[in-house]
């Protein structure tokens, strides 16, 4: 999937975690849930570090400043990192 194919409704609304999963709620009402094991830096982060996230990349990305960690919301599906606005 090309990042140019991203739709406005695919912007990040909220991020939350369970013990084993990372879930991202999108503006269009969908939720993407992936195994936390896909993201070792987040798996190893404390609960406080995980809660400290920011939307980046024009609403399509997620940044964890405590971990210098960036992902675009759509990358949760294809599991690849990309650049976000810093």
N, C-alpha and C positions, 0 to 999 in steps of 0.2 A: 504494500500500500504506500502510495506517495503522500507525503505530508501536505501536498497541495490539495489533496482530496478531502481534507478535514472540513467539516461543516460547522457553522456557528453554534449549533446545539451541542457540539461535542466539547465545549469548554468545561473546565473543572469547576464544580460547585462545592464539593466537600471531600475530605479524605478521612478514612478511619481504618482501624486495625482490629483484628482479632489476634489470638495467639499465633495463628498460622497463616493469616491472609492479610493482604492489603486491598482495600476497596476504595474506589474513586467514584463518587456520584457526579454525573454529568448534568449540565443545565437542561438537557432534553428529557431528563427523568430516568435515564438508564444508569445502572451501576455496573462497573467493571470490577471484578474480584479476581485476584491472581495470588498464587502462592508467594508468601513472603520470602521463601527460599530463592526465588528468582532474583532477589535484590539483597545480596549478602550484607551490604552496608546498612540497610534498614533492619535486616534480621538481627544484626549485632548492636544496633542502636538501643538506647534506653527508651522507655515509654515517653519520657519528657522530650527527648530528641525527636521522636516520631511525631509528637503532637505539634512541634514547632515547624510547620510547613507554610509555604507561601505559594500563591499562584504566580506563574511567570509565563513568558512566551505569549503574551497577548491573551491569556486565559486558557491556553492549551497545555501549559506545562506546570510542573510541580517542583518546587525547590525546597530542600531541607538545608538551611544555612548552617546548622550545627555539624553537618556531615559533608558540606560542599557537594551536594548530590542533586542532580537535575534529571527529570524525565518529562517527556510530553505525555499527556493522558493517553493518546492513541498508542504510544509505545508500550503501554501496559498490555496491549493485545499482541503486538509483534515482538515484544521483548528486545528492544534495541534502544540505546541511548542516543540523544540528540542535543543540540545546543538550545539553550533558553536565553532570554534576555537576562542580563546580569545587572 
